[in-house]
Amino acid sequence: MASFYLIVGSVMGTAEQLATAMSEKLAECGHDVLLELNYQRGQLASELDRHLIIISSTTGMGDLPANIRSLDEDLRLSPPNLREKPYHLICLGDSNYPNFAAAGFRLDESLQKLGAQRSGELLVLDAQGDEDRAQQLQNWLDQLLNQLSEGSAA
Ligand SMILES: Cc1cc2nc3c(=O)[nH]c(=O)nc-3n(C[C@H](O)[C@H](O)[C@H](O)COP(=O)(O)O)c2cc1C
């Protein structure tokens, strides 16, 4: 069994809905999930022994949603030691906007600057994409679950 810390950034509920489905699927597979829908300063430091998954939309003019902004503050102002800390990142956006998924990309940069290591590719879910986002996320999660069962997931 693995433990996950799943941090969500969402304004209108899409990322939250996807995260809730992901959390249910992980729990069905016997994993322990802490679903964080309203991140507060300092929380990441207490959960570093869990696998970290962040899923966030972009809002405003390329900004992070309010319910995950404190994570960005932590990373800028008082980061825990994230050297070699693996993380998974899923960015939601809409390619009709000029700052497509920009907040997610910036979060990725901040994590990497602190020495954290993204596991696999960034999953970018475009509201304008042809593929169903829930299905894309499901495929991504199936891959992660396979890696976990093979013992190769970071
Ligand atoms: C007011 C507003 C501003 C947005 N700004 C951006 C943006 O700058 N870049 C982007 O890629 N998507 C932008 N979006 C699109 C959202 O990221 C996209 O619809 C996403 O799926 C919403 O997820 P959520 O329901 O979890 O917040 C914006 C949406 C709204 C309503």
The ligand as a Gaussian input file, in Angstrom:
#p B3LYP/6-31G(d) Opt

LIG

0 1
 C      -11.964000      33.413000     -15.258000
 C      -11.188000      32.293000     -15.909000
 C       -9.874000      32.497000     -16.252000
 C       -9.130000      31.473000     -16.871000
 N       -7.806000      31.715000     -17.223000
 C       -7.122000      30.741000     -17.836000
 C       -5.764000      30.973000     -18.237000
 O       -5.174000      32.033000     -18.037000
 N       -5.089000      29.934000     -18.842000
 C       -5.698000      28.732000     -19.087000
 O       -5.037000      27.832000     -19.645000
 N       -6.980000      28.498000     -18.718000
 C       -7.698000      29.453000     -18.111000
 N       -9.006000      29.214000     -17.728000
 C       -9.601000      27.899000     -18.037000
 C       -9.565000      26.924000     -16.862000
 O       -8.235000      26.639000     -16.450000
 C      -10.212000      25.604000     -17.306000
 O      -11.560000      25.845000     -17.660000
 C      -10.151000      24.549000     -16.228000
 O      -10.657000      23.330000     -16.731000
 C      -10.960000      24.963000     -15.015000
 O      -10.736000      24.026000     -13.981000
 P      -11.425000      24.241000     -12.535000
 O      -12.907000      24.062000     -12.746000
 O      -10.863000      23.141000     -11.704000
 O      -11.050000      25.568000     -12.049000
 C       -9.745000      30.217000     -17.130000
 C      -11.087000      30.026000     -16.769000
 C      -11.807000      31.041000     -16.172000
 C      -13.255000      30.814000     -15.822000

